[in-house]
Amino acid sequence: MRQTELFSKTRKEVPKDEVSKNAKLLIKAGFIHKEMAGVYSFLPLGLRVLNKVMNVIREEMNASGGQEILLSALQNKEIWESTGRWSDKAVDSWFKTTLGSGGEAGLGFTHEEPITQMMRDHIRSFRDLPVYAYQIQTKFRNETRAKSGLIRTREFLMKDLYSFSRTAQEHDEFYKIMQTAYTNVFSRVGLGPFTHMTYASGGSFSKYSHEFQTVCDAGEDTIHLCEKCSIAVNDEIFSDQPVCPACGNKNLSVKKSVEVGNIFSLGTRFSEALGLKFVDEKNESKLVIMGSYGIGPARLIGTIVESFSDEKSILWPSAVAPFSVHLLLLDPSDDMARKQAETVYNALSAGNIEVLFDDRDVRAGEKFADADLIGVSLRVIASSRTTKDGTVEVLDRRSGKHTMVSPDTLASHINAHL
Amino acid sequence: MRQTELFSKTRKEVPKDEVSKNAKLLIKAGFIHKEMAGVYSFLPLGLRVLNKVMNVIREEMNASGGQEILLSALQNKEIWESTGRWSDKAVDSWFKTTLGSGGEAGLGFTHEEPITQMMRDHIRSFRDLPVYAYQIQTKFRNETRAKSGLIRTREFLMKDLYSFSRTAQEHDEFYKIMQTAYTNVFSRVGLGPFTHMTYASGGSFSKYSHEFQTVCDAGEDTIHLCEKCSIAVNDEIFSDQPVCPACGNKNLSVKKSVEVGNIFSLGTRFSEALGLKFVDEKNESKLVIMGSYGIGPARLIGTIVESFSDEKSILWPSAVAPFSVHLLLLDPSDDMARKQAETVYNALSAGNIEVLFDDRDVRAGEKFADADLIGVSLRVIASSRTTKDGTVEVLDRRSGKHTMVSPDTLASHINAHL
């Protein structure tokens, strides 16, 4: 894409009430727009990153047997009353609204209730199970403290998968598959080295649930990390001495962290309240065993920016970068340099490499500052200088290494360094 | 996909309060689930159709120069007060809610206000224009009469594009590009022959706006159609004798129709209220000229089902069908027939043809009835009978024609008949 055609601009100013590093950088870089506290819109560059994150998640869910659906945001009060979660005392983050035809509706902050109700139409027999259904859908939570940018918002896309199993064993097997799928997601988006499976409180049906916590100064959670096992325990579940549940190690490190995902065994809590049963092989009626598994794609983006940025620049991991290459034309009034840049742009685009081409008529310093801010790790520079020996300059921002590359071999050089 | 792995089932019953043909059929076929009046969720088959419709729209918007973004559903009251549209008297379909931190927020029923406000950060000079930005995003409208299934819902995805132009002429040129893009969308999803550009009321800045109306008994609108020009006039704009605005013909046919899209010249209504200006070539400050352009993907699906179905079956146009081929194994206990079906399934899947494979252990009559309901137009049948001469039977439901085809040439036969 040509930068002259991209409507969003980098900015020097951010809204006065914005305090988080990730939102400040993403607003300055033209990725997001702040609508109000805890509510952000996605501009073209931000939506590109969001789509890449969502596709990584979607691929891992599909590979785990998930079937994608799309549930409504508007929630039927009666269904939530069945489980005791309609009351504002039980759930303090509801957004509720009034129907023109009378009565109230809620805006979903999660979807256990409606999906359990819906599955009553599709699950009758053991032959219909197991079922794994997920969506990537907009949730609403009436947060009173929304000061962490994309990490805690009042409206956000969430991938939520729900599992429906016949037995505790079948549930446990899928729960392990999800642990692997989640590990894959965080690894693919670049957060693997800082993200730890974390024991958290489990509710009525299991001792623990599991969170995935990314160590990060902007985090709102506190974990106790066992460096030997690379697993952690959420501070909230300790009454006394923290200890690693895997190896018994008592020498744990206390870290601030962001909860980037969670997986939860629900047992029969929802199937019982809403009457989701199946007839088993012995013709006996049984309650379906459920689990739920959440990841917030935009929260991941916020965490990635907190982890891979300084005050003036972002450095996106390749898999989620808005473009693979940022091509800068430094001397737009030099016909040779422009011709070289156009040739490179066309050749890389023809090779299905996603290129953001800074073809603007602005000075080099502004181009470098904007490119640092926008955060693509591979930079290709065409200038009066590079045309002299017929090469272009490639900068890999991760290593800081500059390489002069012939346009003929550029595409393969890029593909080798993505 | 194997039908034994698809969690959704066809159903005989529909909710008692469901009166619309499109929702009844889509619920029976397992495409959608009714959450409450005017609120539906999408099951795997329904989401496949929705994604296909959205991709057709997305391709046409991108080809017209549109840049995709994603705005928030939650709306800032102050911005809407600037244009006089916050009041429930001005807009009777608001869903509003209360913020935990105090104050009210709305749920967007359209996005002129927030996108105009947002563009103030990105449009300064004539060099920044024109801009065409669109989203496919969930809208909320507090409908009191929601009895038309997917055609009128309280929560729905909408593609809304907004144009920002320097001059009336630049606006008019893009408005014509959108007329063509819209015509392409309706043609590609199969509604072309029944869909007519329709003159409707224009607001303060233009005499007319344009709707795209699909002639359909389930429609809530009435149009006067000029059969000669294939254009129409909405009943709402006539005070006396209807006449074709293109050719003067007074012999117009009165039809029921569904508004499947609309395009609207907004002039400076929103840019003036919210202060969206640019500096032109003469260094003069000018208001940006705007337009808005909407299509509801799910309303399109409802209209397609109304247009291509009878009481027991749907017949999807190829471009939006959930699968390209429905493969039915009629004698699952016959090893030869099962082997033939498996071979065909693997070969077509390897050829990137989307196949729904009815590998269930149920009787042939149920498979045919379900396949009629699910609505894929190309059906491939493998049975004890077809294995005898080594062919499979292909039924094109549109023509009713049966053809015996060798598995070797099946993929090319399918590709020629999509």
Interface residues (C-beta under 8 A of the other chain):
Chain A: L6 F7 S8 K9 R11 G30 H33 E35 M36 A37 V39 Y40 S41 F42 L43 P44 G46 L47 L50 Q67 E68 I69 L70 L71 S72 A73 L74 Q75 N76 D92 S93 F95 K96 T97 T98 L99 G100 S101 A105 L107 P114 M118 M119 D121 H122 I123 D128 V131 A133 T138 F140 N142 E143 T144 R154 E155
Chain B: E5 L6 F7 S8 K9 R11 G30 H33 E35 M36 A37 V39 Y40 S41 F42 L43 P44 G46 L47 L50 Q67 E68 I69 L70 L71 S72 A73 L74 Q75 N76 D92 S93 F95 K96 T97 T98 L99 G100 S101 A105 L107 P114 M118 M119 D121 H122 I123 D128 V131 A133 T138 F140 N142 E143 T144 R154 E155
